[in-house]
């Protein structure tokens, strides 16, 4: 699979996981009641939403590590050019 395709898939999945993190975080932060009147969004209790939120966070961190690996050459080049003087950029980027 081409690197561009892998990057696209990682970016799309990261975005979807981030939306899941946002949604589960909002659900966890909502006021809730205890007992028989407890509201369970999608039939899932607050503790289970916490577990979902945790695992989505783990997946998101893993995807961000893959994202950094895919862009490592760009990161190195940018950092290298950042510390070079403006007159010697061409020599510095070699």
C-alpha positions as CSV (number, residue, x, y, z in Angstrom):
1,X,0.0,0.0,0.0
2,X,1.3,3.4,-0.9
3,X,2.5,5.8,1.9
4,X,-0.1,8.4,0.9
5,X,-2.9,5.9,1.2
6,X,-1.7,4.8,4.6
7,X,-1.5,8.4,5.7
8,X,-5.0,9.1,4.5
9,X,-6.4,6.1,6.3
10,X,-4.6,7.0,9.5
11,X,-5.9,10.6,9.3
12,X,-9.5,9.6,8.7
13,X,-9.5,6.9,11.4
14,X,-7.8,9.4,13.8
15,X,-10.5,11.9,13.1
16,X,-13.3,9.4,13.8
17,X,-11.6,8.2,17.0
18,X,-11.2,11.8,18.1
19,X,-15.0,12.4,17.5
20,X,-15.6,9.2,19.6
21,X,-13.4,10.6,22.4
22,X,-15.3,13.9,22.3
23,X,-18.7,12.2,22.3
24,X,-17.8,9.8,25.1
25,X,-16.2,12.6,27.1
26,X,-19.4,14.7,26.9
27,X,-21.5,11.8,27.9
28,X,-19.3,11.1,30.9
29,X,-19.4,14.7,31.9
30,X,-23.2,15.0,31.7
31,X,-25.0,15.1,35.0
32,X,-26.4,11.7,35.9
33,X,-28.7,10.0,38.4
34,X,-28.1,6.9,40.4
35,X,-30.6,4.1,40.9
36,X,-33.5,2.9,38.8
37,X,-34.0,6.3,37.1
38,X,-30.4,6.4,35.9
39,X,-30.2,7.5,32.2
40,X,-28.0,5.2,30.1
41,X,-27.2,6.7,26.7
42,X,-27.4,3.9,24.1
43,X,-28.1,1.6,27.0
44,X,-24.5,1.9,28.2
45,X,-23.8,2.9,31.8
46,X,-21.4,5.6,33.0
47,X,-18.6,3.1,33.9
48,X,-18.8,1.5,30.5
49,X,-18.6,4.9,28.8
50,X,-15.4,5.5,30.9
51,X,-13.9,2.2,29.6
52,X,-14.8,3.2,26.0
53,X,-13.3,6.6,26.5
54,X,-10.1,5.1,27.9
55,X,-9.7,2.6,25.0
56,X,-10.4,5.3,22.4
57,X,-7.7,7.4,24.0
58,X,-5.2,4.5,23.8
59,X,-6.1,4.0,20.1
60,X,-5.8,7.7,19.4
61,X,-2.3,7.8,21.0
62,X,-1.2,4.8,18.9
63,X,-2.6,6.5,15.7
64,X,-0.7,9.7,16.6
65,X,2.5,7.7,16.9
66,X,1.9,6.2,13.5
67,X,1.2,9.7,12.2
68,X,4.5,10.9,13.6
69,X,6.4,8.0,12.0
70,X,4.8,8.7,8.6
71,X,5.9,12.3,8.8
72,X,9.3,11.8,10.5
73,X,11.3,13.0,7.4
74,X,9.3,16.2,7.3
75,X,9.7,16.8,11.1
76,X,13.5,16.3,10.8
77,X,13.7,18.7,7.9
78,X,11.6,21.3,9.6
79,X,13.6,21.2,12.8
80,X,16.9,21.2,11.0
81,X,15.8,24.3,8.9
82,X,14.5,26.0,12.0
83,X,18.0,26.0,13.6
84,X,19.8,27.0,10.4
85,X,20.7,30.6,9.7
86,X,18.6,32.1,6.9
87,X,21.6,32.4,4.6
88,X,22.7,28.8,4.9
89,X,19.3,27.1,4.6
90,X,20.3,25.3,1.3
91,X,23.4,23.8,2.9
92,X,21.6,22.9,6.0
93,X,18.8,21.0,4.3
94,X,21.2,18.7,2.4
